[in-house]
């Protein structure tokens, strides 16, 4: 099982030297990948009474694909994983171009995790339709793969029209792996039919009122359901990736227990997040990374 890190988006700050130090330390410690979250804009909560989304206009986010273009030049082995890009709020052809460029600059180290997201304000700001995002992402995945594997494509879809056009340079990986994130049953079906793997994070829409979100099924139930959908799609579960996540704040016993449970469920990748643990500095994040390595390896 591959062990990686969640890039501490909201805590690492804007200093490029610090970001370089973090990524190079992760590589030196033997981590297999860095996974970065995506948000383009955050809301001013004073304008949205009852807002319960986890991020606001005060939350810092480095743009993942630009970040990975930088990390491609300062690392040599780390896999660069978006966990996840909110694909339906972005222009598909532009994502294809940016992802191909990151893959070229990194020597084929990009894994593109995508999902539909939950932030309707962000969709509005980017000029995208929030309500058709689920249906649109399936067509987007097909368009991405066509652009990554063919020099010239023609696409006539519901949301895309490309007539005899293509990207250059094409990516190293043809196609770049696409993993889907989320826990909704529609996501699991879509992942089984279309994706190369599943990122086991809750990507459902949080409530925009004070009501509590519905309870999530247990992870084992989701994995078993996903395997059923893979069988229905005629796909081998062994060739399908599973990415889990554990929090540093939960402590070593919890990391070990989750890692063993996830491995037993067939997990192929595990990312550890040091966010939200009260770590006061980047140095503290680096020390946490060393502790995690000693514990899980």
TAZIWO-V994900 format. One record per residue. N is the residue number from 1. RES is the residue in one small letter. SS is DSSP state (H for helix, E for strand, - for the rest). PHI is phi as a letter, one per 20 degrees, with the letter a starting at -180 (999 if undefined). PSI is psi in whole degrees, -180 to 180 (999 if undefined). Layout:
n & res & ss & phi & psi
N & RES & SS & PHI & PSI
N & RES & SS & PHI & PSI
This chain:
n & res & ss & phi & psi
1 & x & - & 999 & 133
2 & x & E & e & 130
3 & x & E & d & 124
4 & x & E & c & -175
5 & x & E & c & 145
6 & x & E & e & 122
7 & x & - & f & 126
8 & x & - & f & 68
9 & x & - & g & -54
10 & x & - & e & -3
11 & x & - & c & -14
12 & x & - & e & -23
13 & x & - & n & 179
14 & x & - & e & -2
15 & x & - & f & 117
16 & x & H & f & -30
17 & x & H & f & -39
18 & x & H & f & -42
19 & x & H & f & -43
20 & x & H & f & -45
21 & x & H & g & -42
22 & x & H & f & -50
23 & x & H & f & -41
24 & x & H & f & -35
25 & x & H & f & -41
26 & x & H & f & -42
27 & x & H & f & -44
28 & x & H & f & -32
29 & x & - & f & -8
30 & x & - & n & 11
31 & x & - & f & 148
32 & x & - & e & -27
33 & x & E & b & 160
34 & x & E & d & 131
35 & x & E & d & 128
36 & x & E & c & 135
37 & x & - & f & 165
38 & x & - & c & 127
39 & x & - & b & 137
40 & x & - & e & -46
41 & x & - & c & 155
42 & x & - & c & 159
43 & x & - & e & 152
44 & x & - & e & 108
45 & x & H & f & -20
46 & x & H & f & -18
47 & x & H & e & -10
48 & x & - & c & 80
49 & x & - & g & 137
50 & x & - & n & 9
51 & x & - & f & 129
52 & x & - & c & 6
53 & x & - & f & 151
54 & x & - & f & -15
55 & x & - & c & 152
56 & x & - & c & -172
57 & x & - & f & -13
58 & x & - & e & -5
59 & x & - & e & 125
60 & x & - & e & 135
61 & x & - & c & 122
62 & x & - & f & 139
63 & x & - & f & 121
64 & x & H & g & -43
65 & x & H & f & -36
66 & x & H & f & -44
67 & x & H & g & -45
68 & x & H & f & -29
69 & x & H & f & -39
70 & x & H & f & -48
71 & x & H & f & -27
72 & x & H & g & -33
73 & x & H & e & -12
74 & x & H & d & 2
75 & x & - & c & 167
76 & x & - & c & -28
77 & x & - & c & -26
78 & x & - & g & 131
79 & x & E & f & 138
80 & x & E & d & 116
81 & x & E & c & 127
82 & x & E & e & 130
83 & x & E & c & 56
84 & x & E & b & 160
85 & x & E & f & 134
86 & x & E & e & 89
87 & x & H & f & -44
88 & x & H & f & -14
89 & x & H & e & 1
90 & x & - & d & 155
91 & x & - & f & 125
92 & x & H & f & -46
93 & x & H & f & -38
94 & x & H & f & -41
95 & x & H & f & -44
96 & x & H & g & -43
97 & x & H & f & -47
98 & x & H & f & -45
99 & x & H & f & -42
100 & x & H & f & -40
101 & x & H & f & -44
102 & x & H & f & -41
103 & x & H & f & -40
104 & x & H & f & -49
105 & x & H & f & -28
106 & x & H & e & -3
107 & x & - & m & 33
108 & x & - & n & 40
109 & x & - & d & 15
110 & x & E & e & 137
111 & x & E & c & 122
112 & x & E & e & 101
113 & x & E & e & 133
114 & x & E & c & 158
115 & x & E & a & 177
116 & x & - & e & -19
117 & x & - & m & -178
118 & x & - & b & -11
119 & x & - & e & 99
120 & x & H & f & -28
121 & x & H & f & -39
122 & x & H & f & -43
123 & x & H & g & -46
124 & x & H & f & -42
125 & x & H & f & -29
126 & x & - & e & 5
127 & x & - & m & 30
128 & x & - & d & 154
129 & x & - & e & 116
130 & x & - & f & -32
131 & x & - & e & -18
132 & x & - & d & 14
133 & x & H & f & -35
134 & x & H & f & -48
135 & x & H & f & -36
136 & x & H & f & -33
137 & x & H & f & -33
138 & x & H & f & -44
139 & x & H & f & -37
140 & x & H & f & -42
141 & x & H & f & -44
142 & x & H & f & -40
143 & x & H & f & -43
144 & x & H & g & -49
145 & x & H & f & -38
146 & x & H & f & -45
147 & x & H & f & -29
148 & x & H & e & -15
149 & x & H & d & -10
150 & x & - & c & 140
151 & x & - & f & -34
152 & x & - & c & 133
153 & x & E & c & 156
154 & x & E & c & 123
155 & x & E & c & 128
156 & x & E & c & 96
157 & x & - & c & -173
158 & x & - & f & -37
159 & x & - & d & -3
160 & x & - & c & 139
161 & x & E & c & 112
162 & x & E & c & 124
163 & x & E & d & 108
164 & x & E & l & 62
165 & x & E & b & 160
166 & x & - & a & 171
167 & x & - & e & 151
168 & x & - & b & 124
169 & x & - & e & 151
170 & x & - & f & 157
171 & x & - & f & 165
172 & x & - & f & -46
173 & x & - & e & 126
174 & x & - & c & 91
175 & x & - & e & 166
176 & x & - & f & 137
177 & x & E & f & 137
178 & x & E & d & 122
179 & x & E & d & 145
180 & x & E & d & 141
181 & x & E & d & 149
182 & x & - & p & 168
183 & x & - & c & -6
184 & x & - & f & 147
185 & x & H & g & -34
186 & x & H & f & -35
187 & x & H & f & -44
188 & x & H & f & -44
189 & x & H & f & -42
190 & x & H & f & -41
191 & x & H & f & -45
192 & x & H & f & -35
193 & x & H & e & -33
194 & x & H & c & -25
195 & x & - & e & 170
196 & x & - & e & -12
197 & x & E & a & 174
198 & x & E & c & 133
199 & x & E & d & 115
200 & x & - & e & 72
201 & x & - & c & 150
202 & x & - & f & 109
203 & x & - & d & 19
204 & x & - & f & 162
205 & x & - & f & 122
206 & x & - & f & 159
207 & x & - & f & 149
208 & x & - & d & 14
209 & x & - & c & -168
210 & x & - & e & 3
211 & x & - & f & 152
212 & x & - & f & 146
213 & x & - & f & 156
214 & x & - & f & 150
215 & x & - & f & 146
216 & x & - & e & 143
217 & x & - & f & 157
218 & x & - & f & 151
219 & x & H & g & -42
220 & x & H & f & -37
221 & x & H & f & -42
222 & x & H & f & -42
223 & x & H & f & -43
224 & x & H & f & -40
225 & x & H & f & -42
226 & x & H & f & -43
227 & x & H & f & -36
228 & x & H & f & -40
229 & x & H & f & -33
230 & x & H & f & -42
231 & x & H & f & -42
232 & x & H & f & -33
233 & x & - & e & -2
234 & x & - & m & 30
235 & x & - & d & 149
236 & x & - & e & 128
237 & x & H & f & -31
238 & x & H & f & -24
239 & x & H & e & 6
240 & x & - & d & 127
241 & x & E & e & 150
242 & x & E & c & 119
243 & x & E & d & 119
244 & x & E & d & 175
245 & x & E & b & 141
246 & x & E & c & 151
247 & x & E & d & 132
248 & x & H & g & -36
249 & x & H & f & -21
250 & x & H & f & -16
251 & x & - & n & 161
252 & x & H & g & -40
253 & x & H & f & -40
254 & x & H & f & -39
255 & x & H & f & -48
256 & x & H & f & -44
257 & x & H & f & -43
258 & x & H & f & -42
259 & x & H & g & -43
260 & x & H & f & -43
261 & x & H & f & -42
262 & x & H & f & -41
263 & x & H & f & -41
264 & x & H & f & -28
265 & x & - & e & -2
266 & x & - & n & 16
267 & x & - & g & 136
268 & x & - & d & -25
269 & x & E & c & 148
270 & x & E & b & 128
271 & x & E & d & 140
272 & x & E & d & 129
273 & x & E & d & 126
274 & x & - & e & 5
275 & x & - & f & 150
276 & x & - & m & 17
277 & x & - & d & 6
278 & x & - & m & 22
279 & x & - & f & 124
280 & x & - & e & -11
281 & x & - & b & 168
282 & x & H & f & -37
283 & x & H & g & -38
284 & x & H & f & -38
285 & x & H & f & -41
286 & x & H & f & -41
287 & x & H & f & -38
288 & x & H & f & -39
289 & x & H & g & -39
290 & x & H & f & -40
291 & x & H & f & -42
292 & x & H & f & -44
293 & x & H & g & -48
294 & x & H & f & -36
295 & x & H & f & -46
296 & x & H & e & -15
297 & x & - & d & 999
